[in-house]
Amino acid sequence: MIRFLKIAIPVFILGFVAGNAFWYLFSPLWIDREVSESLPAELQLTTLKSGTFVDADSAHKGSGKAEILQGGAGTTLLRMTDFRVTNGPDLEVWLVKAPDPKSSSDVLASEWVSLGALKGNVGDQTYVIPAETDVSAYGSVVIWCEQFSVLFSPAALSSANGS
């Protein structure tokens, strides 16, 4: 019986740890976090920049529209609509100065500002851009995995007036 316990207890502990690690790392691949935020209709917003999310590579896919909106009170927002991205651990939304990053190294070589954790990998969502941020200096929005420093999906931004 003692011999059995000497084998069973470590195997149980190892299995428990491995199972939890597997769930943490791989469950985002088959579980979507859906968000459905709407903007109040009475809000007066002007589109400053917009772009479309694209796939970063064959494993990290993204789609949807990104818009930087200016409110009448001076509030600046990032609005993502019809949004979908491959889910993963520790995803964040970043404004990046690089105009069209194609890889993780392009993002890391540029300056960026984090808008916070991604609320969900599917659905419409809004993020407040800090007041001191000069949005004209930023050329893209990216979905970034902070834990592994991986680009999941970039959206190159162009001005609303076409420049």
ROTOR-708728 format. One record per residue (C-alpha): residue in one letter; x, y, z. Coordinates in steps of 0.5 Angstrom, whole numbers, plus 500, padded with zeros to 3 digits. Layout:
<sites>
AXYZ;...
</sites>
This chain:
<sites>
M500500500;I506505502;R509503495;F503505491;L502512495;K509513493;I507513486;A500515486;I501521490;P507524485;V503522479;F497525481;I500532483;L504532476;G497530473;F494536476;V499541475;A500539467;G492539466;N492546469;A497548465;F494545459;W488548460;Y491555461;L495555455;F490552450;S483553452;P483560449;L484556442;W476553443;I473558448;D471565445;R470571450;E464575446;V463582448;S457587445;E458594447;S454599444;L456607443;P450611446;A446614440;E446621443;L454621443;Q457626437;L463623435;T468624429;T472619426;L480621426;K483615423;S480608421;G483601419;T482594418;F485588422;V488583418;D492576420;A499577423;D500570420;S497563419;A496562427;H494569429;K488571425;G484578426;S478581422;G474587423;K474595423;A478599428;E476607429;I479612433;L473617435;Q474624438;G468626442;G465633443;A468633450;G475632448;T475624449;T478620444;L476613444;L478606440;R472603437;M473596434;T467593430;D465587427;F471584431;R474577431;V481575433;T484568435;N484568442;G490567447;P492568454;D494575456;L492579450;E492587450;V490592445;W496597443;L496603439;V503603436;K507608432;A509603427;P505605421;D504597418;P507592423;K508586420;S511582425;S512582433;S519585432;D516591428;V512592434;L517592439;A522596435;S516602435;E513606441;W507604443;V501605449;S497600452;L489601452;G488595457;A486588456;L482585451;K475585453;G473579448;N476576442;V469577439;G465583438;D464590438;Q468594444;T471601446;Y477603449;V478610452;I485613449;P489617455;A488624454;E495626453;T496621447;D497624441;V493620436;S496623430;A503620432;Y500613432;G500609425;S496602427;V492598433;V495591434;I492586439;W498584443;C500577447;E504580453;Q505574456;F509571450;S511578446;V507576440;L503580435;F496577434;S493582429;P495589426;A490594423;A494600420;L490606421;S489612416;S486619417;A479620416;N480625410;G484619406;S491621408;
</sites>
